[in-house]
């Protein structure tokens, strides 16, 4: 092997971080998984790995700098391949460059008990980014991970269903289908859209509404009615999340009266029946009470709090 500093392209004064970075960059470039069927790439990868194994070991590096061992980790005067414990040959107890006869997929590189290069942390980052799957069967292979996202939707969209656009961390944009009757805090799982084949989990929050209020599976709407409508009765168009309906207000209705429409609340879902729509009458006087209204009620004499206390 050539001079390890030259192989990695660093100066003799280079620190550990600089040596590590140089190895990472070269290993990504020349890794056999990125250079299929390339003996030259395999040879180069072995060379830079051997150089890093020597220079990342403080004792071996110091011995090399003092001229006590050669670039193969052998004491000066010894053969570069043999049974010496500091070497890089296939029989040495240091770093073994075996492909198992089947390329890097058949077992990859192995570090023997004498290796001091600390390859595990290097390969855990290096192999996780390889398009070919990286270190098959190795401890450093990237694991699938789920990624969570928050999405706020309108009450109408949660009620009727629809689609919402979501931008993932990768920059990819997806149209997420909102199921009919989705609950607040419900989750939508996007298979394979997380990290390294994991899932993207979209947690949905239903935004507060100006008119409608959810009460469990029921929906409440406060309906303003005039004094005339409350006394005489009326048919009024009432908005609901599913569209406008005509509702008959009985004559003589008091403010606060609840008219319940069965099954018009939150939609039925698996295991849950549809809720009800609760229309609460809210008696409203005009902002400026006209004189004729004052005259009309001036002769009224009744106790609205009879039996109240």
C-alpha positions in Angstrom: 0.0 0.0 0.0 1.2 3.6 -0.7 1.8 6.1 2.0 -1.5 6.3 4.1 -1.4 10.1 4.2 -1.1 10.2 0.5 -3.9 7.7 0.0 -6.3 9.8 2.1 -5.0 13.0 0.7 -4.2 14.6 4.1 -1.1 16.2 5.6 0.9 14.4 8.3 -0.2 17.1 10.7 -3.9 16.3 10.1 -6.1 15.8 13.2 -8.5 12.9 13.8 -11.5 14.8 12.5 -9.8 15.7 9.3 -8.6 12.1 8.7 -12.1 10.8 9.5 -13.7 13.2 7.0 -11.3 12.3 4.3 -12.0 8.6 4.7 -15.8 9.2 4.7 -15.6 11.2 1.5 -13.4 8.7 -0.3 -15.3 5.7 1.0 -18.6 7.0 -0.3 -17.0 7.7 -3.7 -15.3 4.3 -4.1 -17.6 2.0 -2.2 -18.2 -1.2 -4.3 -22.0 -0.9 -3.9 -21.8 2.3 -5.9 -19.3 0.9 -8.4 -20.8 -2.4 -9.4 -18.4 -5.0 -11.0 -15.5 -2.6 -10.7 -12.3 -4.3 -9.5 -10.6 -0.9 -9.5 -13.1 0.5 -7.1 -12.8 -2.5 -4.8 -9.1 -2.2 -4.8 -9.2 1.5 -4.1 -11.7 1.0 -1.3 -9.5 -1.6 0.4 -6.5 0.8 0.1 -8.3 3.8 1.7 -9.8 1.5 4.4 -6.3 0.2 5.2 -4.9 3.7 5.3 -7.7 4.8 7.7 -7.2 1.8 9.9 -3.6 2.7 10.4 -4.0 6.5 10.9 -7.0 6.2 13.1 -5.1 4.1 15.6 -3.0 6.5 17.7 -0.4 3.9 18.6 0.0 2.6 15.0 0.1 6.1 13.6 2.8 7.1 16.1 4.8 4.0 15.3 4.5 4.7 11.5 5.5 8.3 12.0 8.6 7.2 13.9 9.5 4.8 11.1 9.0 1.7 13.3 6.3 0.1 11.1 5.6 0.4 7.4 2.4 1.4 5.6 1.0 -2.1 6.0 1.5 -2.0 9.8 4.4 -4.4 9.7 7.6 -3.8 11.6 10.3 -2.6 9.3 12.2 -5.5 7.8 9.2 -7.9 7.9 7.2 -9.0 4.9 4.2 -6.9 4.3 1.8 -9.9 4.3 2.0 -12.6 6.9 1.0 -13.6 10.4 2.1 -10.3 12.1 -0.7 -9.0 14.4 -0.4 -5.4 13.2 -0.9 -6.0 9.5 -3.7 -5.8 7.0 -3.4 -9.1 5.3 -6.1 -11.7 5.2 -4.5 -13.7 8.0 -3.8 -10.8 10.3 -5.9 -10.0 13.3 -6.4 -6.4 12.2 -8.7 -5.4 9.4 -9.8 -8.1 7.0 -10.9 -7.2 3.5 -13.0 -10.2 2.7 -16.0 -10.0 0.3 -16.8 -13.7 0.8 -16.7 -14.3 -2.9 -19.9 -12.5 -3.6 -19.1 -8.8 -3.4 -20.0 -6.5 -0.6 -23.4 -8.0 -0.3 -22.0 -11.3 0.9 -20.8 -10.1 4.2 -18.9 -6.9 3.5 -15.9 -5.8 5.4 -15.0 -7.2 8.8 -12.9 -5.8 11.5 -11.0 -8.3 13.6 -10.4 -8.1 17.3 -7.1 -6.3 16.8 -8.6 -3.4 14.7 -8.4 0.0 16.4 -9.7 2.1 13.6 -13.2 2.6 15.0 -15.0 1.7 11.8 -18.5 1.1 13.3 -19.4 4.7 13.7 -18.0 5.5 10.2 -19.9 2.8 8.5 -23.1 3.5 10.4 -23.3 6.9 8.6 -21.6 5.8 5.4 -23.7 2.8 4.6 -27.1 4.3 5.6 -26.9 6.6 2.6 -26.0 4.1 -0.1 -28.6 3.5 -2.8 -27.6 -0.1 -3.1 -28.9 -0.9 0.4 -25.6 -0.4 2.1 -24.1 -2.8 4.6 -26.3 -5.9 4.1 -26.6 -7.8 7.4 -24.4 -5.3 9.2 -25.2 -3.5 12.4 -24.9 -0.1 10.6 -27.7 -0.6 8.1 -30.2 2.2 8.4 -33.5 1.3 10.1 -36.9 2.4 8.9 -38.3 5.2 11.0 -41.8 6.8 11.2 -42.1 10.6 10.8 -45.0 12.5 12.3 -46.7 15.5 10.8 -49.5 17.8 12.1 -52.3 18.8 9.8 -55.2 21.2 10.6 -58.4 20.8 8.6 -61.8 22.6 8.7 -64.7 21.0 10.4 -66.5 20.7 7.1 -63.6 18.7 5.6 -63.5 16.4 8.6 -67.3 16.0 8.4 -67.6 15.3 4.6 -64.1 14.0 3.8 -61.8 15.4 1.1 -58.2 15.9 0.3 -55.5 18.0 1.8 -52.0 18.7 0.4 -49.1 17.8 2.7 -45.4 18.6 2.1 -43.1 15.9 3.6 -39.6 16.6 5.0 -38.1 15.2 1.8 -39.8 18.0 -0.1 -42.3 15.6 -1.7 -45.9 16.8 -1.9 -48.8 14.4 -1.5 -52.6 14.8 -1.5 -53.8 13.1 1.7 -57.3 11.7 1.7 -59.4 12.8 4.7 -61.9 10.1 5.5 -65.5 11.0 6.2 -66.2 11.6 9.9 -62.5 11.8 10.9 -62.1 12.4 14.7 -60.1 15.3 16.1 -56.6 13.9 16.8 -57.1 11.1 14.3 -54.1 9.8 12.4 -53.6 9.0 8.8 -50.7 6.6 8.0 -48.8 7.0 4.7 -47.0 3.7 4.0 -43.4 4.0 3.0 -43.3 7.8 3.1 -41.2 8.1 6.3 -37.4 7.7 6.6 -35.6 4.7 5.1 -38.9 3.0 4.2 -40.8 3.9 7.4 -44.2 5.5 7.4 -45.4 9.1 7.5 -48.0 9.6 10.2 -50.3 12.6 9.8 -52.1 13.7 13.0 -55.2 15.7 12.2 -56.5 18.6 14.3 -60.0 20.0 13.5 -60.0 23.8 13.5 -62.7 25.6 15.7 -65.7 26.7 13.7 -67.6 30.0 13.7 -71.0 28.4 14.0 -70.8 24.7 14.8 -69.6 23.3 18.1 -68.8 19.6 18.5 -70.2 18.0 21.7 -68.9 14.4 21.5 -70.6 13.0 18.4 -73.3 15.7 18.4 -73.1 19.1 16.8 -74.6 22.1 18.4 -75.6 25.3 16.5 -77.0 28.4 18.2 -79.8 29.7 16.0 -80.8 33.4 16.5 -84.6 33.9 16.3 -86.6 37.1 16.5 -89.3 37.8 19.1 -92.0 37.4 16.4 -90.6 34.1 15.2 -90.4 32.8 18.8 -94.0 33.8 19.5 -95.7 32.9 16.3 -93.4 30.1 15.1 -91.6 30.1 11.7 -89.8 27.9 9.2 -86.1 28.9 9.1 -83.2 27.8 6.9 -80.5 26.4 9.3 -76.9 25.7 8.2 -75.4 22.3 9.0 -72.0 20.8 8.1 -73.7 18.7 5.5 -75.8 21.6 3.9 -78.7 23.8 4.7 -82.0 22.4 6.0 -85.5 23.9 6.6 -86.4 23.8 10.3 -89.8 24.5 11.8 -89.7 26.6 15.0 -92.8 26.0 17.1 -94.8 29.0 18.2 -94.3 30.1 21.8 -90.7 28.9 21.8 -88.4 30.2 24.5 -84.8 31.2 24.2 -82.6 28.2 25.0 -85.1 25.7 23.7 -83.3 22.7 22.0 -84.5 21.2 18.8 -82.8 17.9 18.2 -82.4 16.4 14.7 -81.6 12.7 15.0 -78.6 11.4 13.0 -77.7 14.9 11.7 -74.6 15.2 13.8 -71.2 13.7 13.3 -71.3 11.0 10.6 -71.4 7.3 11.4 -68.0 5.5 11.3 -67.0 2.0 12.1 -68.2 1.2 15.6 -70.0 4.5 16.0 -73.5 5.6 15.1 -74.1 9.1 13.7 -74.6 11.8 16.3 -77.5 14.4 16.5 -77.7 18.0 15.5 -78.8 20.2 18.4 -80.3 23.5 17.4 -80.4 25.9 20.4 -82.8 28.9 20.0 -81.2 32.2 20.8 -83.8 34.9 21.3 -82.6 38.2 19.8 -84.1 41.6 20.3 -83.2 44.4 17.8 -80.2 46.5 18.8 -82.5 49.6 18.9 -85.9 48.5 20.3 -88.5 50.5 18.3 -91.2 52.4 20.2 -94.0 50.3 18.8 -92.5 47.2 20.3 -92.1 48.9 23.6 -95.8 49.9 23.4 -96.8 46.4 22.4 -95.2 44.8 25.4 -95.9 47.5 28.0 -99.3 46.0 28.8 -97.9 42.5 29.3 -97.9 41.3 32.8 -96.5 37.8 33.5 -93.8 36.5 35.8 -91.0 34.8 33.7 -89.3 33.5 36.9 -92.3 31.9 38.4 -91.2 28.7 40.1 -87.6 29.4 39.2 -86.3 29.6 42.8 
